[in-house]
């Protein structure tokens, strides 16, 4: 089953969403949020298998894919409120398992903090750490840093992105839900030292949960869902099984 929809948000703009799955009553719905500038097509390599595990919602954030643009600042807080409204309007009820890739991981962490009673588990796929700009970016070559800073053109701008990381840091608390952090072990253009630091910063994200697990996808670049889809599918299945227990 696949149900595509356009959901009006605050009488201002419509977001595109696709609800997939069948005969999964009693299991948490999986909510997936893609990386910066990516729309719901970013999940194409795993969505069919995931929808066999439980019902799943993928969507395009405002201004991406088939969704309309918003006049509001494109910070994580605004995106989380958009998603919450979408879920209410589409009558997709909790509990949820949240899955976030890269910048989507920032959004999903804040969602889990804001709506703790709704969330039963969290999978972060090579998620952006809150101290990325201050702690990690300076370790990279100058051309990498320049390319990174110039990429913010397709969704939120540089200032909104950095404000989102600030919001993430300010809302950081320990969550009483299972968490699986997936870290890409073969990051493009990373030196051995940078890769080690990246994995360590991913490990530190485990501090936000009383039940955390780090999985290093040794053969993956940033898009683990494309390079090693089985790692992503396995992590989600593990959380579904933990809820069933």
KOLNUDREN-756531 format. One record per residue (C-alpha): chain; residue in three letters; x, z, y. Coordinates in Angstrom, 3 decimals, decimal comma. Each point is the difference from the previous one (the first is absolute). Example, Ala and Ser with C-alpha at 12.3 -4.5 7.8 and 13.67 -1.06 7.14 Angstrom:
kette->A&rest->Ala&x->12,300&z->7,800&y->-4,500
kette->A&rest->Ser&x->1,370&z->-0,660&y->3,440
//
This chain:
kette->A&rest->Unk&x->0,000&z->0,000&y->0,000
kette->A&rest->Unk&x->1,235&z->-0,877&y->3,471
kette->A&rest->Unk&x->-2,028&z->0,767&y->3,110
kette->A&rest->Unk&x->1,336&z->-1,371&y->3,266
kette->A&rest->Unk&x->-1,379&z->1,423&y->3,243
kette->A&rest->Unk&x->0,422&z->0,100&y->3,762
kette->A&rest->Unk&x->-0,607&z->3,491&y->1,334
kette->A&rest->Unk&x->-0,758&z->0,742&y->3,651
kette->A&rest->Unk&x->2,200&z->2,740&y->1,464
kette->A&rest->Unk&x->-1,431&z->2,005&y->2,927
kette->A&rest->Unk&x->-2,158&z->-2,968&y->1,111
kette->A&rest->Unk&x->3,180&z->-1,751&y->1,158
kette->A&rest->Unk&x->1,700&z->-2,045&y->-2,737
kette->A&rest->Unk&x->-0,324&z->-0,869&y->-3,665
kette->A&rest->Unk&x->2,478&z->0,771&y->-2,746
kette->A&rest->Unk&x->0,234&z->-2,065&y->-3,164
kette->A&rest->Unk&x->0,016&z->1,904&y->-3,281
kette->A&rest->Unk&x->-0,215&z->-0,830&y->-3,689
kette->A&rest->Unk&x->-1,367&z->2,481&y->-2,545
kette->A&rest->Unk&x->1,003&z->-0,699&y->-3,595
kette->A&rest->Unk&x->-0,605&z->1,544&y->-3,385
kette->A&rest->Unk&x->-2,886&z->0,754&y->-2,335
kette->A&rest->Unk&x->-1,278&z->2,779&y->-2,246
kette->A&rest->Unk&x->2,363&z->2,619&y->1,387
kette->A&rest->Unk&x->-2,538&z->2,701&y->0,828
kette->A&rest->Unk&x->1,512&z->3,452&y->0,280
kette->A&rest->Unk&x->3,492&z->-1,201&y->0,875
kette->A&rest->Unk&x->1,531&z->0,170&y->3,493
kette->A&rest->Unk&x->-0,126&z->-3,206&y->2,033
kette->A&rest->Unk&x->3,438&z->-1,412&y->0,790
kette->A&rest->Unk&x->0,532&z->-0,799&y->3,694
kette->A&rest->Unk&x->2,970&z->-2,276&y->0,749
kette->A&rest->Unk&x->1,697&z->-0,500&y->3,378
kette->A&rest->Unk&x->2,605&z->-2,760&y->0,401
kette->A&rest->Unk&x->3,239&z->-0,027&y->1,984
kette->A&rest->Unk&x->0,565&z->-0,916&y->3,643
kette->A&rest->Unk&x->-1,436&z->-3,423&y->0,831
kette->A&rest->Unk&x->-1,292&z->-0,460&y->-3,556
kette->A&rest->Unk&x->-3,631&z->-0,554&y->-0,929
kette->A&rest->Unk&x->-1,798&z->0,669&y->-3,270
kette->A&rest->Unk&x->1,655&z->-3,018&y->-1,654
kette->A&rest->Unk&x->3,114&z->2,166&y->-0,302
kette->A&rest->Unk&x->-1,613&z->1,582&y->-3,067
kette->A&rest->Unk&x->-0,570&z->-3,295&y->-1,819
kette->A&rest->Unk&x->2,586&z->0,711&y->-2,703
kette->A&rest->Unk&x->-1,617&z->3,267&y->-1,128
kette->A&rest->Unk&x->-3,644&z->0,066&y->1,101
kette->A&rest->Unk&x->-1,497&z->-1,457&y->-3,179
kette->A&rest->Unk&x->1,738&z->2,531&y->-2,247
kette->A&rest->Unk&x->-0,787&z->2,893&y->2,337
kette->A&rest->Unk&x->-3,701&z->-0,894&y->0,128
kette->A&rest->Unk&x->-0,055&z->0,450&y->-3,789
kette->A&rest->Unk&x->1,064&z->3,624&y->0,466
kette->A&rest->Unk&x->-2,573&z->0,957&y->2,642
kette->A&rest->Unk&x->-1,967&z->-1,384&y->2,931
kette->A&rest->Unk&x->2,323&z->-1,032&y->2,805
kette->A&rest->Unk&x->-0,319&z->-0,904&y->3,669
kette->A&rest->Unk&x->2,443&z->-2,266&y->1,798
kette->A&rest->Unk&x->-0,483&z->-0,967&y->3,628
kette->A&rest->Unk&x->1,516&z->-1,668&y->3,046
kette->A&rest->Unk&x->0,839&z->2,278&y->2,910
kette->A&rest->Unk&x->-1,239&z->-1,076&y->3,427
kette->A&rest->Unk&x->1,652&z->-3,201&y->1,204
kette->A&rest->Unk&x->1,287&z->-0,978&y->-3,444
kette->A&rest->Unk&x->-1,315&z->-2,426&y->-2,616
kette->A&rest->Unk&x->-3,752&z->-0,473&y->0,325
kette->A&rest->Unk&x->-0,573&z->3,088&y->2,168
kette->A&rest->Unk&x->-0,788&z->-0,116&y->3,701
kette->A&rest->Unk&x->2,308&z->1,532&y->2,592
kette->A&rest->Unk&x->-0,476&z->3,380&y->1,634
kette->A&rest->Unk&x->0,596&z->0,840&y->3,645
kette->A&rest->Unk&x->1,194&z->3,500&y->-0,938
kette->A&rest->Unk&x->3,679&z->0,947&y->-0,414
kette->A&rest->Unk&x->1,246&z->-0,989&y->-3,450
kette->A&rest->Unk&x->1,351&z->3,382&y->-1,020
kette->A&rest->Unk&x->-0,444&z->1,607&y->-3,402
kette->A&rest->Unk&x->-2,615&z->2,439&y->1,308
kette->A&rest->Unk&x->-2,171&z->-2,910&y->1,145
kette->A&rest->Unk&x->0,514&z->-1,855&y->-3,284
kette->A&rest->Unk&x->-0,912&z->3,084&y->-2,035
kette->A&rest->Unk&x->-3,208&z->0,413&y->2,020
kette->A&rest->Unk&x->-0,792&z->-3,692&y->-0,575
kette->A&rest->Unk&x->0,441&z->0,448&y->-3,732
kette->A&rest->Unk&x->-2,115&z->3,164&y->-0,095
kette->A&rest->Unk&x->-2,801&z->-1,787&y->1,880
kette->A&rest->Unk&x->0,269&z->-3,006&y->-2,333
kette->A&rest->Unk&x->-0,365&z->2,249&y->-3,051
kette->A&rest->Unk&x->-3,036&z->1,763&y->1,475
kette->A&rest->Unk&x->-1,726&z->-3,203&y->1,110
kette->A&rest->Unk&x->0,679&z->-1,728&y->-3,338
kette->A&rest->Unk&x->-1,238&z->3,107&y->-1,859
kette->A&rest->Unk&x->3,207&z->0,328&y->-1,993
kette->A&rest->Unk&x->-0,076&z->3,686&y->-0,748
kette->A&rest->Unk&x->2,863&z->2,387&y->-0,830
kette->A&rest->Unk&x->1,948&z->1,084&y->-1,935
kette->A&rest->Unk&x->2,795&z->-2,470&y->0,733
kette->A&rest->Unk&x->3,490&z->-0,751&y->-1,248
kette->A&rest->Unk&x->1,986&z->-1,413&y->2,911
kette->A&rest->Unk&x->2,685&z->-2,657&y->-0,394
kette->A&rest->Unk&x->2,169&z->-1,010&y->2,968
kette->A&rest->Unk&x->2,867&z->-2,478&y->0,230
kette->A&rest->Unk&x->2,622&z->0,291&y->2,741
kette->A&rest->Unk&x->-1,858&z->0,634&y->3,313
kette->A&rest->Unk&x->-3,198&z->0,312&y->-2,034
kette->A&rest->Unk&x->1,593&z->3,096&y->-1,496
kette->A&rest->Unk&x->0,126&z->1,571&y->3,459
kette->A&rest->Unk&x->-3,740&z->-0,610&y->0,374
kette->A&rest->Unk&x->-0,803&z->1,340&y->-3,454
kette->A&rest->Unk&x->2,006&z->3,174&y->0,557
kette->A&rest->Unk&x->-1,913&z->0,691&y->3,207
kette->A&rest->Unk&x->-3,317&z->-0,830&y->-1,688
kette->A&rest->Unk&x->0,813&z->2,461&y->-2,801
kette->A&rest->Unk&x->0,780&z->2,665&y->2,602
kette->A&rest->Unk&x->-3,114&z->-0,639&y->2,097
kette->A&rest->Unk&x->-2,422&z->-0,222&y->-2,929
kette->A&rest->Unk&x->1,515&z->2,251&y->-2,634
kette->A&rest->Unk&x->-3,266&z->0,677&y->-1,831
kette->A&rest->Unk&x->-0,530&z->-3,732&y->-0,576
kette->A&rest->Unk&x->3,383&z->-0,732&y->-1,579
kette->A&rest->Unk&x->1,029&z->0,644&y->-3,615
kette->A&rest->Unk&x->3,384&z->-1,745&y->-0,057
kette->A&rest->Unk&x->2,510&z->-2,009&y->2,022
kette->A&rest->Unk&x->2,366&z->-2,856&y->-0,945
kette->A&rest->Unk&x->2,592&z->-0,981&y->2,623
kette->A&rest->Unk&x->1,771&z->-3,317&y->-0,584
kette->A&rest->Unk&x->3,302&z->-0,184&y->1,891
kette->A&rest->Unk&x->-1,771&z->1,842&y->2,792
kette->A&rest->Unk&x->1,476&z->0,270&y->3,508
kette->A&rest->Unk&x->1,475&z->3,506&y->0,514
kette->A&rest->Unk&x->-0,814&z->1,749&y->3,279
kette->A&rest->Unk&x->3,699&z->0,159&y->0,990
kette->A&rest->Unk&x->0,707&z->-3,674&y->-0,790
kette->A&rest->Unk&x->1,017&z->-1,054&y->3,515
kette->A&rest->Unk&x->2,125&z->3,047&y->0,814
kette->A&rest->Unk&x->1,610&z->0,615&y->-3,345
kette->A&rest->Unk&x->0,064&z->-3,206&y->-2,029
kette->A&rest->Unk&x->-0,011&z->-2,971&y->2,363
kette->A&rest->Unk&x->3,299&z->0,967&y->1,741
kette->A&rest->Unk&x->1,794&z->-0,300&y->-3,372
kette->A&rest->Unk&x->-0,854&z->-3,702&y->-0,244
kette->A&rest->Unk&x->1,950&z->-2,945&y->1,511
kette->A&rest->Unk&x->-0,814&z->-0,964&y->3,596
kette->A&rest->Unk&x->-1,658&z->-3,290&y->-0,973
kette->A&rest->Unk&x->-2,312&z->1,841&y->-2,409
kette->A&rest->Unk&x->-0,971&z->2,468&y->2,722
kette->A&rest->Unk&x->-0,715&z->-2,813&y->2,463
kette->A&rest->Unk&x->-2,140&z->-1,879&y->-2,527
kette->A&rest->Unk&x->-1,865&z->3,208&y->-0,800
kette->A&rest->Unk&x->-0,782&z->0,710&y->3,649
kette->A&rest->Unk&x->-1,208&z->-3,575&y->0,608
kette->A&rest->Unk&x->-2,419&z->-0,115&y->-2,929
kette->A&rest->Unk&x->-2,855&z->1,883&y->1,696
kette->A&rest->Unk&x->-2,091&z->-2,957&y->1,104
kette->A&rest->Unk&x->-2,714&z->-0,494&y->-2,626
kette->A&rest->Unk&x->-1,830&z->3,324&y->0,183
kette->A&rest->Unk&x->0,937&z->3,075&y->1,994
kette->A&rest->Unk&x->2,912&z->-0,263&y->2,427
kette->A&rest->Unk&x->3,262&z->1,937&y->-0,250
kette->A&rest->Unk&x->-1,279&z->2,922&y->2,089
kette->A&rest->Unk&x->-3,185&z->0,344&y->-2,076
kette->A&rest->Unk&x->2,043&z->-0,053&y->-3,210
kette->A&rest->Unk&x->2,323&z->2,729&y->1,243
kette->A&rest->Unk&x->-2,988&z->2,009&y->1,211
kette->A&rest->Unk&x->-1,398&z->-0,271&y->-3,539
kette->A&rest->Unk&x->3,206&z->1,460&y->-1,448
kette->A&rest->Unk&x->-0,269&z->2,806&y->2,559
kette->A&rest->Unk&x->-3,604&z->0,627&y->-1,065
kette->A&rest->Unk&x->1,155&z->0,121&y->-3,614
kette->A&rest->Unk&x->2,631&z->2,595&y->0,797
kette->A&rest->Unk&x->-2,417&z->2,142&y->2,038
kette->A&rest->Unk&x->-2,654&z->0,043&y->-2,742
kette->A&rest->Unk&x->2,413&z->0,672&y->-2,855
kette->A&rest->Unk&x->-1,295&z->2,764&y->-2,268
kette->A&rest->Unk&x->0,162&z->0,750&y->-3,707
kette->A&rest->Unk&x->-2,840&z->-1,599&y->-1,924
kette->A&rest->Unk&x->-1,447&z->1,425&y->-3,169
kette->A&rest->Unk&x->-0,289&z->-3,374&y->-1,755
kette->A&rest->Unk&x->2,220&z->-1,940&y->-2,412
kette->A&rest->Unk&x->2,391&z->-2,387&y->1,753
kette->A&rest->Unk&x->2,097&z->-2,816&y->-1,432
kette->A&rest->Unk&x->2,665&z->-1,507&y->2,259
kette->A&rest->Unk&x->1,333&z->-3,401&y->-1,018
kette->A&rest->Unk&x->3,364&z->-0,930&y->1,499
kette->A&rest->Unk&x->1,410&z->-3,529&y->-0,080
kette->A&rest->Unk&x->3,414&z->0,182&y->-1,656
kette->A&rest->Unk&x->1,338&z->-3,445&y->0,986
kette->A&rest->Unk&x->-0,797&z->-0,259&y->3,687
kette->A&rest->Unk&x->0,974&z->-3,288&y->1,625
kette->A&rest->Unk&x->3,075&z->0,217&y->2,288
kette->A&rest->Unk&x->0,585&z->3,690&y->-0,794
kette->A&rest->Unk&x->3,510&z->1,277&y->-0,662
kette->A&rest->Unk&x->0,549&z->2,455&y->-2,817
kette->A&rest->Unk&x->0,034&z->2,827&y->2,542
kette->A&rest->Unk&x->-3,198&z->-1,175&y->1,702
kette->A&rest->Unk&x->-1,767&z->-0,356&y->-3,336
kette->A&rest->Unk&x->1,020&z->3,533&y->-0,946
kette->A&rest->Unk&x->-1,295&z->1,353&y->3,324
kette->A&rest->Unk&x->-3,256&z->-1,931&y->-0,378
kette->A&rest->Unk&x->-0,615&z->1,464&y->-3,457
kette->A&rest->Unk&x->0,816&z->3,466&y->1,295
kette->A&rest->Unk&x->-2,457&z->-0,332&y->2,901
kette->A&rest->Unk&x->-2,648&z->-1,168&y->-2,459
kette->A&rest->Unk&x->0,745&z->3,064&y->-2,129
kette->A&rest->Unk&x->-0,502&z->2,235&y->3,038
kette->A&rest->Unk&x->-3,568&z->-1,296&y->0,367
kette->A&rest->Unk&x->-0,774&z->1,995&y->-3,159
kette->A&rest->Unk&x->0,069&z->3,097&y->2,222
kette->A&rest->Unk&x->-3,548&z->-0,782&y->1,161
kette->A&rest->Unk&x->-1,484&z->0,682&y->-3,435
kette->A&rest->Unk&x->0,004&z->2,888&y->-2,418
kette->A&rest->Unk&x->-0,038&z->-2,602&y->-2,799
kette->A&rest->Unk&x->2,443&z->-2,768&y->0,879
kette->A&rest->Unk&x->1,893&z->-2,566&y->-2,045
kette->A&rest->Unk&x->2,574&z->-2,577&y->1,102
kette->A&rest->Unk&x->0,340&z->-3,293&y->-1,881
kette->A&rest->Unk&x->2,849&z->-2,333&y->0,982
kette->A&rest->Unk&x->-0,894&z->-3,616&y->-0,741
kette->A&rest->Unk&x->3,568&z->-1,072&y->-0,738
kette->A&rest->Unk&x->-0,634&z->-3,756&y->0,031
kette->A&rest->Unk&x->-2,285&z->-0,158&y->3,035
kette->A&rest->Unk&x->0,395&z->-1,002&y->3,596
kette->A&rest->Unk&x->-2,479&z->1,345&y->2,573
kette->A&rest->Unk&x->-3,064&z->-1,561&y->-1,671
kette->A&rest->Unk&x->0,010&z->1,959&y->-3,250
kette->A&rest->Unk&x->-3,504&z->-1,259&y->-0,789
kette->A&rest->Unk&x->1,454&z->-3,526&y->-0,265
kette->A&rest->Unk&x->3,385&z->0,738&y->-1,584
kette->A&rest->Unk&x->-1,107&z->2,646&y->-2,505
kette->A&rest->Unk&x->-3,820&z->0,060&y->0,036
kette->A&rest->Unk&x->-0,088&z->2,079&y->-3,163
kette->A&rest->Unk&x->1,614&z->2,907&y->1,880
kette->A&rest->Unk&x->-2,823&z->0,042&y->2,569
kette->A&rest->Unk&x->-2,724&z->-0,380&y->-2,646
kette->A&rest->Unk&x->1,516&z->2,778&y->-2,104
kette->A&rest->Unk&x->0,149&z->2,391&y->2,958
kette->A&rest->Unk&x->-3,659&z->-0,550&y->0,854
kette->A&rest->Unk&x->-1,037&z->0,372&y->-3,643
kette->A&rest->Unk&x->1,932&z->3,264&y->-0,198
kette->A&rest->Unk&x->-1,934&z->1,452&y->2,946
kette->A&rest->Unk&x->-3,354&z->-1,150&y->-1,384
kette->A&rest->Unk&x->0,863&z->1,637&y->-3,323
kette->A&rest->Unk&x->1,011&z->3,224&y->1,761
kette->A&rest->Unk&x->-3,386&z->0,178&y->1,711
kette->A&rest->Unk&x->-1,767&z->-0,560&y->-3,341
kette->A&rest->Unk&x->1,925&z->2,828&y->-1,677
//
